[in-house]
Amino acid sequence: MQLMSFLRSSPTSSKRSSYNRNFDMPEDSTAETSEHVGGAMLPIFLNDLQRNNDKDIVEVRLELDDNSIVLCSVTPTPPHNTNVAAGEEEHSPSGIPSNSTYASAIASRICRKFQWLRSPGRDDHHQFHGNQLMTTNLSAAREEMKSKLQVERNKPSAGCALGGLRFISKSTRESDINELWGKVETRFDALAKDGLLSREDFGECIGMEDSKEFAVGIFNALERRRRRQKTAKINKAELHEFWLQISDQSFDARLQIFFDMADSNGDGRITREEVQELIMLSASVNKLSRLKECAAEYASLIMEELDPEGLGYIELWQLETLLLQRDNYMSYSRPLSTTTLEWSQNLGISKTNIIVKKASCALKCLVLDNWQRGWILLLWLSVMTALFTWKFLQYRQMAAFQVMGYCLATAKGAAETLKFNMALILLPVCRNILTRLRSTRARILIPFDDNINFHKIIAHAIAVGIILHAANHLACDFPHLVNSSPEKFALVASDFDKLKPTYRSLLIGVEGITGISMVTLMTIAFTLATRRFRRSILKLPPPLNRLTGFNAFWYSHHLLALVYVLLILHGTFLFFVHKWYQKTTWMYISIPLILYIAERSLRIWRSEDYAVKILKVSVLPGDLLSLIMSKPEGFKYKSGQYIFLQCPTISSFEWHPFSITSAPGDNYLSVHIRIVGDWTKELKRVFTEDRSSACVVGRAKFEEHENVDQRGLPRMLVDGPYGAPAQDYQNYDALLLVGLGIGATPFISILKDLLNNTRPHENDLNTETSASDDSWTSFVSSSTTSSVKKKSQRIRSAHFYWVTREPGSFEWFKGVMNEVSEMDHKGLIEMHNYLTSVYEEGDARSTLITMIQALNHAKHGVDILSGTRVRTHFARPKWMEVFKRIALKHPYSTVGVFYCGMPVLAKELKKLSQELTYKTSTRFEFHKENF
């Protein structure tokens, strides 16, 4: 049977405190069960007794203080056998009493034994024998645990732990160790002075440049082993001796070094103070300031677990016990971030078949992933080719061809494609139209996620068309015309009022001025729109540095409005074309231009109508600003969509896109803004600094009353919502959501929406603002409204992977993670946090952190880094394993892979989606957020 205990221990701060743990009890225990086991290791001891059958569960509630242990209650769970009559005591077929009766007997025995040993009223004789018996029992318990430790090491599950505590390399090959030693020798020669390497340079020499403090700890531990007088320098022979020890692939050797690092006095025992020092060292190396502040608390936690007798120290074998039991500790907590599926690969496939299958997979994935883009691009190229050919052949038949030749036909063919592309380039940026079309069947044929990419492709085609058109006119057509013979010029004289033009007159005419002006303006706009300028990658000296950044890109793009005016003029005053219906420029651009103007007008009108009130502003760790705003009346959106925000106090022209992090059912709007640019820094300043201060850098003044609401907070205007790839998440059987840093924001709304759709609807609750740092917990009560209709959803499971390098980032969505862990009773959402600033699990620099994390998670159900029930993993995820596990969990299903972050990882995830789609029965569809 399984026994669930809720014990009460007595820390220094209070006499009683809560403690919980699940552990197993044997079905056929006798009176000798648990004879010599107690303290903090009792659950671990009992948990190892039986693991292989379905268990009956009871709840035993005990209270423990300094001098007594009291059995409060034993509550059985509903019996598995529904045929047992009410009031009838259930017995097993073998005659064993019911689970509650049996558990009561075991718990009562523990109580009697504890109170007999700890009774303050016993006389000295009995106290002496009691203490002697306690010492005997504790010694027996320690011997029992030592013997069980060897059994634990032989289990297959201990392989991961035994492979940990690496000081140098993942590799176990001797050749790699020798190769690394060669590099160490080279660094020694460069760092050593007079043939001696100092303690401070030891870390850089062995390859721990970024964790020299930890390397000094290794140096001191190895130095104490030599039993010599303390020295601060070593020669190459001594360095090689140290190297052999830290590169030893034996787990016992690595464990001994780690133990010696904590054992600062070399007495073979680690005290609480020494554990605390090692925790602080590990926290410092991994840049975990919060863990460093709690080092004393976690040191006490380890001592409580490994030193239940209260001896004040732990030995090597106890530290090994904690390391080997890490996975067992993690199993006690709710599996928000664990999976147990294993992957099996087909063996025995020949090399030739593998090559053929890989080629077939690559071709199939290429077609599946690009067929939408393919037919759109093919259609676009076909139209351009047809237009160029049509106009080329048309001018080839004209008299002007006899004067200017193929240059004229080429220039006019390029001009026809320019008119087409100048019209088409407006459509991919009509966001409202695209958002509407995303909800129609058009999404099956048109890749709306690639609208910006298509916009850029058209821009490149325009650039090519400009070069062909302008170069042929300036370098070929005009010289031929100016230098033509009177006989040839007579063929086109009527177009020039019988007067041969000069090269200068052609340039200063309407066609020349409008053409040159357009080329100049478009060159400026195109240049500042390139990635190096837009992302400020290109560093220019002042004042030229103002040409880089998003603002330069945004304002320069508005020069294209003037370009369209010049384009209409340029297309009206044409040589060789006199009839109005042959001047087709206005025909091409009129409809797209009207649509775009209507689009911009709608944005302006809607933004004024969607002015919002700021309900709450929070500045979170990692330079993040959280805004919770009132939800405008009639504002409807889907999870995964985004909005544009404008703060008139800062600028009346700048709009910036941000993912919506609230769910559609919430009665408020929320966004999380990373402070990375001028506008976001100014936004943070106007919300957090003294209201009497004015904005700087030539922006609107804060005191302008029309830009301030009734409470003195800056006005915010909202434009949107706009469609994004993630809004289609409900079209899949399962989800894989991957966010890097602030890239998690598009998926927070999805997680909340999934949670809202799975739990029963609650009555409307009043919304209250709060001054707490957590911007979510203050509004949890309003996340679901009675007016929202519960929709049947196709999604069976959602896997959320959040990868970040800053521990403070977990504060951003702590409320959401806590809400998921508390409310997701169906296990719909599986959450994984990855912290890349901490060395990966198995590295000696993060081993102690891993131990503390596992122990604290088991005892309190809380992760030490995120402060939630979601476990934090170290380093980066192994994405191939992630995809394989999901494929096994969801066979014959369609999994939507949504990613928001750096482009480098996008390529890897896209490739894995294609590969696993071909290799498994699961179809992965990859989408990247592009706004």
C-alpha positions, 0 to 999 in steps of 0.5 A: 500500500502507499502511505502519504504522511504529513509530518510536522517538524520543529525548525528554529523559527517555530515549534511546528511546521508543515512537511509532506512527502509520499512514500510506500509501505510494504503489503506484508510488513511484520512487526520488524518494519521500520525498526531502526529508521526515522528522521528525515530519511524515513520517507526515502527508506520506506520509498525503496521498499516497494515500487512495482504494484498499484497501491492503496492510498491512505493519509496519515497526519502526524505532529512532531515537536521537540519531545513528542510525536502525535498521531492525529488521524488516518484517512483512507481513500475510497476503496478500489473495490466498489462492491464492499458494503458501507461500514464493512471493514475491507480485507485483502484476500490474504487476510491482511487488514484494510489499509487504514487499519494497517497504517494506523498500526505502523504510525502508532508504533512510530509514535510509541517508540519516539515518545519512549526514547524522548520522554523527559519524565524518565529517570536517569537509569531509564534515560541512560538506557534510552539514549543507549538504545537510541544510539544503537538504533541510529547506528543501525539505521546508518549502517542500513542506509550505507548498505542500501546505498550500494544497492542504489548505485547498482540500479539503472536509474543511477547511471545519470547521477554516476555520470555527473560531477564532471570537472573537465569534459563530457567525454570519457575517452582517454584520447580526448583527455590527452588532447586536452592536456596538450592545450593545458600545457600550452596555457601553462607555458603562457601563464607560468612565471619562473615555471610556477603557476599561481592559484589565481591562474589555475582556472584559466589554465585548465579551461575554467576561464569563466569560473576562476573562483570555482577553480580556486576551490578545486585547487585548494581541495587538491592541495589539501590532499597532498598534506603539505604546507599551504602553497599558492603556486605549483609547477608543471609536474604538480599541475599534471598530477592535479590534472590526472585527478580532476580528469579521472572518469571514476565517479568515486574520484570525482565525488571525493574531490567535490567532497574535499572542496566542501571539507575545508579543514580536511577532517573528513566531515562537512558541517553546515557552515562548510555546506553553506560556503560551497552553496555560495561558491556554486551560486556565485559561479552560476550568477544566481544571486537569489540562491546566494542570499538563501545559502544558509536556508538551503544548507540547513535543508541539506543537513536536515535531510542527511543528518537526521541524528543531529550530529552536526556533520555529514560524511562522504557516503551521505553526500553520495546518497543525496546525489543518487536520490535526486531523481527520486526526489523529483518524482514526488512533485507534480510532473509539470516538466517531466516525461517518461517516454523512451525512444526506440530506433529501428536498427539494422538499416543499411547505409545505402537505405539510410542515404536514400531515405535521407534524400527522400525525406529532404525532398518530401519535407522541402515540398511540404514546407514550401508548396504554398510559397512556391506557387505564390512565387511562381505565379508572381514571377509568371505575371512579371515575365508576361508583363515584361514580354508584352511591353518589350514586344510592344515597343519593339514594333514602335518607330522609337525602336529604330532610334533607341534600339533594345535599350528602350524596349528593355527600359519599358519592360522593366517599367511595366514590372515596376508599376505592378510591384509598386502596387503589389508591395502595399498588400502584404502590409495591409494588416487588417485585411490579412488578419481577416483573411487568416480566419478564412479558407484562404489560409490553406493556399496563402502563407500569411505568416510570410507576408513581411518576407514577401514584402521584402522580396518585392522590394528587391524586385523593385530595386532590380527594376529601377536599375534596369529602367534607369540605367537603360534610360540614362546610359543608353536611350538618352545618348542614342536619342541625343546623338541620332541622325536627322533621318532617325530623329524624324521618326520621333520628332512629333513627340518632341515638338520637332526639336531634338532634345539635349541630354540636360533637357531630358534630365530637367524635364518632368520625366527626368526630375520625377524619376531621379527624385523617386530613385533618390527617395527610394534609395534612402528608404531601402538603405535604412530598411536593411537589417544592419541599419534597422537593428543598429548593427552598423555603428556610425559616429555622431551625428550619423548614428541617428541614421540607424535604429528603428526610428530611422527605418520608420520615418524614412519609410514614410518618404514612400508616400511622396514616391507614389505621388511622383510615380503618378506624375512620372507615369502621366508625362510619358514620351511616345504615349499620348492616349489616357488609357495607355498611361496605365500607372494609375490603373495599377496602383489605384486599388492597392493604394485606396486599400492601404489608405483605408487601412491607415485611416482605420488604424487612426480612427480605431486607435482614438476609439481604443484609448485605454486606462492603465490599471497597473504598471509593474517593473519586473527583474530583467528590465521588463515593464508589465502593463495591465490596461482596461479592455476597450468595449468591443475589443475582441482578439485571439490568443497569439495575436498582437497589438500596436501601442502608442504613447502620445506623451512620448511620440504622436507618430511611433507605434510599436508591436507587442504580443497580448499576454492576457487571454480572450476571456480576461476583462483586461489587456496586458502586455510585457515590454522588454526595455531595449530601445529608446522608446521603451526606455522612455515609456518606463521613465514616464510611468515610473519617475516623478510625474513632474518631470518632463520628457527629453530628447525633443519628445512631447512634454509630459505636462501636456494635459491632453496626453494624460488621463484623470489619474495623471498617468500617460494615455495609451492608444491601442491599434489592433488586434493583428494576426500572427501564426500562433493564433491558429493554435486551436487547429492542432491536436497538440502544441509545442510552444518554444519561447526564448526570453521575451519570446515567451509572451505570445504563448502566455495568452495561449496557456491562459486560454487553454486553462480557462477553457478546461476549468468550470466557469466561475461567477464574475468577480470584481477586479482589484489593482494591487501594488505587488510586483507580480502583475498577474496574481493581482488579476487572477480573479478576473481572468474568466468571465461568465460571458465567455462561452466554453468552446470544445477544443481539439488540443489534447496537450500543450508543451511549453518550453521557455529558455532564458539566460536570466534567472530574474526572467521567471518573475515575469510570468510566475503568476501564470505558472502558479495558476497552471500548476494549481488549476490544470487538474487534467494535466493538459499543459506541460511546462519546462523552464530552461536557464542557460546561464547555469552550467548543464546538469552533470557539471560539477559547478551546478551539481550542488544546485541540482541537489538543492533543487531536487530536495527542495522540490520534493519537500516543498514542491517549489523550484528554487529558481523560478519560485513555482512548481515548474522545475527549472532545467539547466543549459539548453534543451536537447531538441531532438529528444524533445521532438521524439518524446512528443512524437511518441506521446502523440502518434497519428496526430498533428502537432503545431510547433510555434517559435518566437526568438532568435533566427538561429534556433528557428532553423534547427526547430524547422529542420527537426519538424520536417525530419520527425514528420517523415520519420514518425507517424506524427506530423509537425508543422512549424511556425515562427512569429515574425512581427 
